[in-house]
Amino acid sequence: ALQALTLYNNNFVLYHSKALATHLQQKQPDRGAQIRRAVHLIHLREPTEDEIDDLTSYARQHGLAALARVLFNSNEFVYLR
């Protein structure tokens, strides 16, 4: 749990989360496209419709930078299969 909190609050992760959010806002016209692009860049796959719904709701409430932090801290990103 301590490692997850450290990674979540790490300055490197915070910086790149904000940078990704800025990039997405500049390049993608709508929130759905921003979510799809973020998942594609971070997880290297297309998101499911359920993921899009959940992530869109989260981004609407907390912002794109917070969403990027969540994606950067996901098991799918942190651990190799």
HUZI-V327148 format. One record per residue. N is the residue number from 1. RES is the residue in three letters. PSI is psi as a letter, one per 30 degrees, with the letter a starting at -180 (none if undefined). BURIAL is + if it has 24 or more other ideal C-beta (glycine too) atoms within 12 Angstrom, else -. Layout:
n->N res->RES psi->PSI burial->BURIAL
n->N res->RES psi->PSI burial->BURIAL
//
This chain:
n->1 res->ALA psi->e burial->-
n->2 res->LEU psi->e burial->-
n->3 res->GLN psi->e burial->-
n->4 res->ALA psi->e burial->-
n->5 res->LEU psi->e burial->-
n->6 res->THR psi->e burial->-
n->7 res->LEU psi->e burial->+
n->8 res->TYR psi->e burial->-
n->9 res->ASN psi->g burial->-
n->10 res->ASN psi->k burial->-
n->11 res->ASN psi->e burial->-
n->12 res->PHE psi->e burial->-
n->13 res->VAL psi->e burial->+
n->14 res->LEU psi->e burial->-
n->15 res->TYR psi->e burial->-
n->16 res->HIS psi->f burial->+
n->17 res->SER psi->e burial->+
n->18 res->LYS psi->e burial->-
n->19 res->ALA psi->e burial->-
n->20 res->LEU psi->e burial->+
n->21 res->ALA psi->e burial->+
n->22 res->THR psi->e burial->-
n->23 res->HIS psi->e burial->-
n->24 res->LEU psi->e burial->+
n->25 res->GLN psi->e burial->-
n->26 res->GLN psi->e burial->-
n->27 res->LYS psi->f burial->-
n->28 res->GLN psi->k burial->-
n->29 res->PRO psi->e burial->-
n->30 res->ASP psi->l burial->-
n->31 res->ARG psi->e burial->+
n->32 res->GLY psi->e burial->-
n->33 res->ALA psi->e burial->-
n->34 res->GLN psi->e burial->+
n->35 res->ILE psi->e burial->+
n->36 res->ARG psi->e burial->+
n->37 res->ARG psi->e burial->+
n->38 res->ALA psi->e burial->+
n->39 res->VAL psi->e burial->+
n->40 res->HIS psi->e burial->-
n->41 res->LEU psi->e burial->+
n->42 res->ILE psi->e burial->+
n->43 res->HIS psi->f burial->+
n->44 res->LEU psi->h burial->-
n->45 res->ARG psi->l burial->-
n->46 res->GLU psi->k burial->-
n->47 res->PRO psi->l burial->+
n->48 res->THR psi->l burial->-
n->49 res->GLU psi->e burial->-
n->50 res->ASP psi->e burial->-
n->51 res->GLU psi->e burial->+
n->52 res->ILE psi->e burial->+
n->53 res->ASP psi->e burial->-
n->54 res->ASP psi->e burial->-
n->55 res->LEU psi->e burial->+
n->56 res->THR psi->e burial->+
n->57 res->SER psi->e burial->-
n->58 res->TYR psi->e burial->-
n->59 res->ALA psi->e burial->+
n->60 res->ARG psi->e burial->-
n->61 res->GLN psi->e burial->-
n->62 res->HIS psi->f burial->-
n->63 res->GLY psi->l burial->-
n->64 res->LEU psi->e burial->+
n->65 res->ALA psi->e burial->+
n->66 res->ALA psi->e burial->+
n->67 res->LEU psi->e burial->+
n->68 res->ALA psi->e burial->+
n->69 res->ARG psi->e burial->+
n->70 res->VAL psi->e burial->+
n->71 res->LEU psi->e burial->+
n->72 res->PHE psi->f burial->+
n->73 res->ASN psi->g burial->+
n->74 res->SER psi->l burial->+
n->75 res->ASN psi->e burial->-
n->76 res->GLU psi->e burial->-
n->77 res->PHE psi->e burial->+
n->78 res->VAL psi->e burial->-
n->79 res->TYR psi->k burial->-
n->80 res->LEU psi->k burial->-
n->81 res->ARG psi->none burial->-
//
